[in-house]
């Protein structure tokens, strides 16, 4: 479950990222660490996300984050790229990665399997759609635990 402060942090970070030509993909606040760690994943919309993008975002976010008063005490700010083995969660990601190899894991078996590999074809309210060796597969969304880009393919 996401930390309750995440929506406010995303509202602060998103326009800063957009001004730099970046997209905020995810944010996690790890309070179990000492000091707590705020990790924000970004993606460059024009090219591969690099260290320079992470540095730019970190520098641009530091002062507004401090001024906001959202986080009390010491914390570590990490800006990173989600990488290629990342989990797909948003509709825009299912559109952007159509045709890419994915790994779908389900909570319960679907047609006798809990893991499905194939090329992402999309999703709707009911199903995640894959193409697997020329065959169309529909996996009910209520069974889906997660969908990751499959960099092993």
C-alpha positions in Angstrom: 0.0 0.0 0.0 1.3 3.4 -0.9 2.2 5.9 1.8 -0.5 8.5 2.2 1.8 11.3 1.4 2.5 10.0 -2.2 -0.3 11.9 -4.0 1.0 15.2 -2.6 4.6 14.3 -3.5 3.5 13.4 -7.0 1.6 16.7 -7.3 4.7 18.5 -6.4 7.1 16.5 -8.6 5.1 16.1 -11.8 5.2 19.7 -13.0 8.9 20.0 -12.2 9.5 16.8 -14.2 7.4 18.1 -17.1 9.4 21.3 -17.2 12.5 19.2 -17.7 10.9 17.0 -20.5 10.5 14.1 -18.0 7.6 12.1 -16.7 7.2 10.9 -13.1 6.4 7.2 -13.4 6.2 6.2 -9.7 7.1 7.3 -6.2 7.7 5.2 -3.1 8.3 6.5 0.5 10.1 3.9 2.5 9.6 4.8 6.1 11.1 1.5 7.3 14.6 2.7 6.5 16.6 5.1 8.7 16.6 7.8 7.5 13.4 7.2 5.4 13.9 7.0 1.6 11.8 8.9 -1.0 12.4 7.3 -4.4 10.9 8.9 -7.4 11.1 7.1 -10.8 11.3 9.3 -13.9 11.4 8.6 -17.6 12.8 10.8 -20.4 10.1 11.3 -23.0 12.5 11.9 -25.8 15.4 9.5 -25.3 16.7 6.8 -22.9 16.6 8.0 -19.3 20.1 8.7 -18.1 22.0 9.7 -15.0 21.9 13.4 -16.2 18.1 13.2 -16.2 18.1 11.9 -12.6 20.6 14.6 -11.5 18.6 17.4 -13.1 15.4 16.2 -11.5 17.0 15.8 -8.1 18.5 19.3 -8.2 15.2 20.8 -9.4 13.1 19.0 -6.8 15.3 19.5 -3.7 14.4 23.1 -2.9 10.6 22.9 -3.6 10.4 19.7 -1.6 12.1 21.2 1.4 9.9 24.4 1.1 6.7 22.3 0.9 7.1 20.9 4.4 5.7 17.6 3.3 8.5 15.6 4.8 9.7 16.2 8.4 13.2 15.4 9.6 16.0 13.7 7.7 15.3 11.7 4.6 17.1 10.5 1.5 15.9 11.6 -1.9 16.5 9.1 -4.7 15.7 9.9 -8.3 16.0 6.9 -10.6 14.9 5.4 -13.9 12.4 2.6 -13.6 14.5 0.5 -16.0 13.2 -1.9 -18.6 12.1 -4.7 -16.2 9.6 -2.4 -14.7 6.0 -3.1 -13.7 3.3 -1.7 -16.0 0.4 -0.1 -14.1 -1.0 2.9 -16.0 -3.1 2.8 -19.1 -0.6 5.0 -21.0 2.1 2.3 -20.3 -0.1 -0.4 -21.7 -0.4 1.7 -24.9 3.3 2.7 -25.0 4.5 -0.9 -24.6 2.1 -2.5 -27.0 4.0 -5.2 -28.9 6.7 -5.5 -26.2 7.5 -8.8 -24.4 5.8 -9.0 -21.0 5.5 -11.4 -18.1 2.0 -11.6 -16.5 1.7 -13.2 -13.1 -1.7 -14.1 -11.7 -2.9 -14.6 -8.1 -4.7 -17.8 -9.1 -4.2 -20.2 -12.0 -5.8 -19.2 -15.3 -6.1 -22.1 -17.7 -3.7 -24.0 -15.4 -0.9 -21.4 -15.3 0.1 -18.6 -13.0 2.7 -17.0 -15.3 2.2 -15.9 -18.9 4.8 -14.6 -21.4 3.9 -13.0 -24.6 3.8 -9.7 -26.6 1.5 -7.2 -25.0 -1.5 -6.3 -27.2 -3.3 -4.1 -24.6 -5.9 -4.1 -21.9 -9.4 -3.2 -21.3 -11.7 -3.2 -18.2 -11.9 -7.0 -18.3 -8.7 -8.5 -19.7 -5.0 -8.1 -20.4 -4.3 -9.2 -24.0 -1.2 -11.0 -25.1 0.0 -12.6 -28.4 1.8 -15.9 -27.7 3.3 -17.7 -30.7 0.6 -16.3 -33.0 -2.2 -17.1 -30.6 -4.3 -14.4 -28.8 -4.5 -14.8 -25.0 -7.0 -12.9 -22.8 -6.2 -13.0 -19.0 -8.9 -11.7 -16.7 -7.7 -8.5 -14.9 -9.1 -9.6 -11.6 -6.6 -12.5 -11.6 -3.6 -10.4 -12.5 -1.1 -9.7 -9.8 1.4 -7.8 -12.0 2.6 -7.2 -15.5 6.3 -6.6 -16.1 8.3 -5.9 -19.2 10.1 -9.1 -19.9 13.8 -8.3 -20.6 14.6 -12.0 -20.7 13.0 -12.5 -24.1 
